[in-house]
Amino acid sequence: MSTANALRELLRSGPGLAGTALMVLLFVVALYVLLAFPLDFGESQWSNPVVWVDNPKAVPPVWINALRGGTRPPHHVFEGTEPHTVQTARSGPVHTWRFPFTYDSSHPPTFLAVTLTDVNYAERPPLLLISLKRPDGKQLRIFRHAVRGPREDESGPFKRYAQTPLRVQLSTDEATVSAVQEFVADEFGLRLDGAQIGGRVDRILFGVPGDEADEEFAPLTGDYEIIIQAALRAEGDSVGKVRFVVGGAVFGWMGTDSLGRDLARGLLFGLPVAILIGISAALLSTAIGTTLGIASGYLGGRADIAIQRFSDIVANVPVLPLLIFMLFIIGPSLWIIIFILVAFGWPGLTIQVRSMVLHMRTNQLIEAIQSLGASRRRVMFRHILPQIAPYVLAQLIFAAPSAILAEAGLSFLGLGDPSIPTWGQILETGFRTGGIYVGYWWWIVPPGLCIVLTALTFMLLALGIEPIVNPRLRQPAQ
C-alpha cells in the first residue's frame, strides 16, 4: 500500500482521525514550548525558588471562581521602571509610581510584598515610601525604607540591590505592623497590640471593623491604589524597578504547588519531555528488535540460536531493580532511564519478527531474489523489511506510551531526573507533600490527565493503523 493510500485509510477510521488530530495538537504545543521556554528551564527556573517567590503557595487555578461562584482574591503583580510622575522637592527629585486596582473579593489577600531592584546614587542614599489608598478615602503609609549608605572603604557612585533585589514581605514586616497598629487606633479607635495584628495585616488593610468594636474586620471592596515614592537626593540618582505584589488565592490556569511554582508551565514543559522519551525509546528499541528479529529468522543456524538465547536472557532480567540500582549508583538522569528502556525493550519484538521472517524466507519471491545473486543484507532490508513494516510501525506506536508510562512511574517513585520537570515528578511531589490529603486536586489531576491523554493519542493511532496492517479490517470504499 502506498503512503497516500495508507494515510487515507488512517483518516477514514474514527480512532485514526482522532489520534492524528491529537498528535498534531501535541506536536504543535511541544514546538511552542521549545520556542518559548529555555532549554534549561528545569535548572534555571523550575528548581529555582527565587523565580516563584512572588507567587501564592498551593492555590487553585483562576477559573475555579467561575465554577464555584466564589470570590477568591485574584493575584495582582504591579511593576514599574519609569516613574509615572517626577516632582522636585527641596531634598531632590521624587519619583512616584501609582498602581490603581479594583478589589472585589470577600476574602483578604494572602500576602503583600514589595521588591526593589538596581538602586544607584551618587552621595546620599534615597528613601522609599509606600502608601495604600483605600476606597473609603483613608490613606496610610505601610512601608518606609532607607537604602543602605556607603561603607567606609566604598567610593561612589554606589549601587544597591543589583545582584540581589531587596524583597520585603509586608504582611510580616515589623514596620508595617506598627503602621497598621497606629492606623486602626487613629481611624477606628481600636487599641490592638502587635500580637493581635500579627498575621492579620492584610485583613485589616483591606477591611473595616465589624459592628462591634472587636478584632473582626469585614472585607472592604472597591478601588485601591498603591503609591510608591522614591525620594532621591540628586538628579543622577535612579531606581531600576519597583514591584508590588498583592497575593491572591487563585493563580494561572493550573494553580501553584507548595513552592509557588506555576503548574501550567511545568505541565507544558513536561510535554516535549514525554514525547522525547516516548519516541526516542520506541524508535531505538523497535529498530534493535526488528534488526535482530530479521537477522535471526533469515540467517538461521548459530546466529539464530545466539540471538534467541540472548533475547531470552535480556527478557528475563528484572528491569526495575536494575534501573533503581543504576540510578542510585550513577545518579538520576533522564538519559539513563531512556537507555534502560531501550536496552531491555527489544526482546519481545525480536521473537515476533523472527516468527514472521521464518515463513517469508521460504516463499517463492525470496527464493527467486536469492537465485539472482542478491546479498543477504539486500534480501533482509530491501525485500523482507518492507513486508513486515506495517506491523513494525504498529508496534512502534504501541511502545511509545509504554515508555512514557515507565518514566512517569519511575519519577513517581522519586527516581526521575530532578533537573527536568516531568509529569511523573509533579505527581510525586504532590503525593510526597501531602497534596492529595489536603485536597490540592489541581496538583494531582492535571498531570495524570496529561499522561493519559498522551498515551491515548498513541493508542488511537495504533488502532487506526490496524486496518493498514490487516486488510481484513478495512472498510469498503464508498
N, C-alpha and C positions, 0 to 999 in steps of 0.2 A: 504494500500500500504506500502511495506517495505521501510526502509530508503534507501537501494541501488536503488530500483526502482524509488523512489521519486527523488533522486539525478540524476539518468539517465534521467528522464523526464525533470528535470530542465535544464540540459545541452543540451537537444535536441532543445530547443527553442532559437531563436536569442536573445531576451531580457534576458532570464535566463543565457545564456552563457556570454553575455556582462556584466550583473550585477554581476555575480560571479567573473569574471576576475577583474572588477573594485574593488569589495570588497576585494579580495585578495591583490590587489595593495595597497589599503588604509590601510589595516591592517599591511602590511609589512613596509610601510613608518611610520605608527604610532609606530610600535615596534622599528624602528631605532631611532625615536625621543626620545622615553622613555629611550633608552640605551645611546644615545649620549648627551642629554640635561639634565641639573639638574632639579629636580622636582620643585625647587623654581625659575625656570627661570624667571617667571614674576616679582618677587620682587628683586632678586639678579642681574638680567641683564636687562630685558626689561624696567623696570621702573627706572633704574639707569643711569643717563646721563653720568656719568664718563666712562661707558663701550663704549659709542658710540662717545666720544668726538673727536676722530681722523677720523671719517667718514665724507665724504662730505654730505651736507644737501640738501634734496629734489632733488636728481639726478636720472635719469632713469637707467635701467639695462645696462650691458656692451654690450649685443647683439644688442642694438639699433644702434650701429655704423655699423654693418653688414647689417642691414635692410635699413638704410637710406644712407649708403655710406658716413657717416660723419666721422670726425676725432676728436671727443670729447676726451679730455685727459683722460687716464685711471688713476686709483688710485694706488699709489705706497706707500708701507709701508716697511721701512727698519729697522731691529732690529739687535742688536749685543750685545753679552755678553762678549765673549772672543775677545780681540783686534786682528786685522789682523797682525799688526806689533808692536813691542815694542823696542823703542830706548832709549838709555841712554844719557841724557843731563847733563849739569853742575848742574842744579837745581834739577834733579831727573829723574825718568823714564817717558817716553812719550808714552802713549798708543794711537794707531791710528786705526780708523775704516774707511774703504773705501767702498762706495756703488755706483758702476757704474750702469747706466741705460741709455736706449735709449729713447729719447723724440721725437716723430714724429707727434705731433698734431699741428694743425693750430690755436689752442687756448691755452692761458696760463693756468697754474694750478689755481685751485680755492683758494688754501691756502698752506702755508708752516708752519710746526710745528715741534718742537723738544721736546723730553721728556727725562729726566734724572732720573734714579732710583737708590737708595741704594748706596750712596757715603760714603766711610769710609776713614778716615785719622787719623794719629797719632798726628801731631802737627800743621802743616800749611795746609790750605785748598788748594785743587787743582784748576786748571784753565781749563775751557772748551772753545775750539775754534772750529768753524765750518766754512768751506770754500766750495765754489762751483766752480768746474772746468767746463768751458763751451766748446762747440765744436769748437769755434774759437780760442781756446788756452788761452783765458783770464781766470784768476782765481782771485776771490775776497773773502775776509773774510766777512761773513754775520752775524756772531754772536760771541760774546765774553762774557763769564760769569765766575765770580769768586764765588766759593762756599762760603757760609756764614761761617765766622770764629767762634771760640769758644766764648761762653759768659763768663762773669767773674766768675760765680758760677758753671761752667761746667768743668769737667775733662775728659781727653782722655782715650781711643780712641773715636773719635767723629763720629757720624752717621748723615747723612743728606738724606732727601728725601726717607726714608724707608717706612713710612706710607703714606705720600702724595707725589707722584713724582712731580718733577719740570717740568711743561709744559709751553712752550713759543710759542705763535703764532707769527712767524717771519714776517708774512705779515703785521702786525700792530706794531711790536716792534720798539721803537724809535731808538735803536742802529742799527738795520738792515736798517731802513730808512736812517740814517746818512751814513752808509756804502755804500748804493746804490747811494746816492747823490754824494759822493766822486768818486765812480766808473764811473758814467756817465760823470762827469766833467773831470776826468783824461783820460778816454779812448775815449770818443766821443765829448768832448768839449762842453757839454750841461750844462748850469747853471740852474738847477731846484731847487726850494725851497721845503721844506717839504710838503707843501700843494699840490704841483704838483705831488709829488711822492706818497703821501699817497693814498692807495687803488690801486696802480698800481705797487707795488713792484714785484709781480710775473711776470707781463708782461715785466718789464724791465730786470729782472734777466734771463728770458727765451726768450729774444728778442734782436733785434738790431734796431737802429733808421732808420726811413724811408728815402726816397730820400732827403727830405727836413729836415733841422735841426729844427725839431719841437718836439712836445711831443709824437708823434705817434711812436710806436715800432712794427716792424714786427716780427712774431714768428721766432725763431732760432731753427731749428730741428737738431738732431744729438746725439752724445754720451756725456752725462753729467756724473759727478762724485761728490758725496757728500763726503767730507773729514771731519771727526770728530776727534779731538785730545784732549786728557785729559792729561795736564801737571801735574803729581803728584810730591809730594815733598819727599817721602820716599818709600822704597821698599815694605812696608806693606800696603801702600795706595791702594785703589781699587775703581772701578766704576762697579756697578752691571749690569746695562743695559742702552744702549742708543737706542733711537728710533727716526727715522726721517720720516716724512710724507710729501709726495708730493700729495696734494689733487687733485683728478680728478673730471671730470664732469659726469662720469658714475661709477656705483658700483654694483658688485654682479649680481645675476640672476634676482632679482626683484627690484633693486634700493633701495633708502632710503626715509624716511619721513623727516619732517622738523626738527627733533631732531637728524638726522643721524642714526636712527635705521635701521638695516638690515631687510627689509621687508620679505625677503625669510625665515629668521629664525623665524620671527613672524608667517608667514603663516604655516610653518612646525609645530611649537608648537601648533597652533590652531587646527590641525587635530586630535590628540588624545583627545583634549578637546571636540571637536564636536562629536566624536564617543562616548566618555563617556556620554555626555549629551543625545545624541540620544538613545543609547542602554539602559542606566540606566532608563531614564524616560519612554521609551517604555516598558521595561520589567516590571517595577513596576506597571505602570498604567494598562497594559494588565493583569497582574496577579490579581490585585484587581478587575478589571471589569469582568474577566472570573469567578473568585470565587463567587462573589456576583450574577452574572447572573445565574450560575448553581444552587446556593442555592435558588434564588428567583423562578426560573422556576420549580424546583423539589419539594421543600418543600411546596410551595403554602401557602394559608391561610394568617395569620397575618404576617408571615415572608416575604411573597411575597409583601404584601401591604406596610410594613415598608421599605423594600429595594427599592421598586419602588418610593415611595414618597420621600425618602431621595435622590435617584438618580435625581428626578425631581428638587429638591431644589438645589443640587450641580450644575446641568447642567445649571441652570438659574442664577447662581451667576456671576456677571461681573468680569472676571478673571483679565483683565489688570488693572483696577483701584485698585483692591485689591492688586495685585502684586506691583504696584507703591507705594501704601501706606505702605506695609510691608517693601519694600526696603528703604523707607525714614525713617521708624522708627527703623528697625534693622540694616540697613546699607547694601550696595550692597554686595551680596555674591552669588557665583555660586551654593552653596548647597540650598539656599533659592529659587533660580529660579527652580532648579530641584524638590524641594519639592512642589512648587506651581503647576508645570506642572503635577506632579504625582497626587496630591490631587484633581485636577479638570479635569483630563484627562480620567477617567474611566467610567462615567455615560453612554455615548453612547454605549460602548461595553457591558455594563451590560444589557441594554434594548434589544440589538440584540441577545445576548446569551440566555436571558430568553425566547424569542420567539422561538428559536430553541429547547430549552430543553422542552418547553411545548408540542411540538409534539413528542419528543423522549420518554417521561416518560410513554406514554400510549401504546407504541408498545409492541409486544409480548416478545421480548428479555428482556426488562427491567422488565416486569411483571413476567417472569419466574425466573429471578435472585432474585426478591423480595420474590417470593414464596419459594425459597430455604433458606431464612433467612439471606440474605446479609444485612449488615447495610447500613444506608443511606449514610454515608461517602464513603463506598466502591462502592456503586452504582454510586454516583456522580463522583468520581475521578478515578475509575477503569473501568467504562463502558460508562459513558456519555462523560467524558472529551476526551478520545481518538477519539470519533466520530466527535467532533467539533474542534479537534486540528488543522487540516489544515486551517480552517477558522480563528482560533485564531492566527495562525502563520502569515497568510497574513495580518491580522490587526496589528500585532506586527511590521511587516516590514513597513507598512504604517505610523505607529505612530512615528517611529524614525526620518524621515525627518521633520515631523511637529514640533517635539521638537527642532531640530537643527535650524529650521527657526524661531521658537519662541524666542530662546535665542539670535539669531542674531538680531532680531527685537528689543528686549529689550536693547541689547548692543548699537544698533544704536541710540536708544533714550537716551543713556547716563546712563542706569540703570544696566549695566553689572558690573561684579566684576573687579575692576581696577588692582588687583594683579595678574590676569591671562589673558594673551593676547588671544583674540579670534578674529575670522574673523569679527564679528559684530563690535567689538571695533576698529579694524583697519579702517573699513569703516567709523565709526562715527568720528574718529579722522581726517580722510581725508576730510570729509564734514565740520566738525567744523572749521578746519584751512583754509578752502577755497581752498583745493587741486583741487576740481572739476572745480573751476572757472578759475584757472591759468593753467590748462592743465596737472596736475600731474596724468595722466591716470594710471600709474603703481601703484599708491596708491589706486585706486578705483576699477579697473577692476579685478585684480587677486583675492582679497578676495571674490568678488562677484561670480567669476567663481568657486572658491573652494566650496562655499555654494551650487551653482547649481550642480556641479559635484557630491558632496556627496549626495544631495537629489536625483539626477538622479540615482545614484547607487542603493539606496533603492527602488526607483520606478521600476527600471528594474527587480530587484529581485522579487518584488511583482507581476509584470506581468508574470515572469517566473513561479511563484508558482500557478498562476490561473489554468493551466491545471491539477495540482495535486489536487487542491481543487474541481474543477468541471470536472468530467470525460468526459463531452460532448465536452470539448475543446481540448482533447488530440488528437494528430496526430496519424494516424495508423502506426504501426511499419512497417518498410521496410526491 
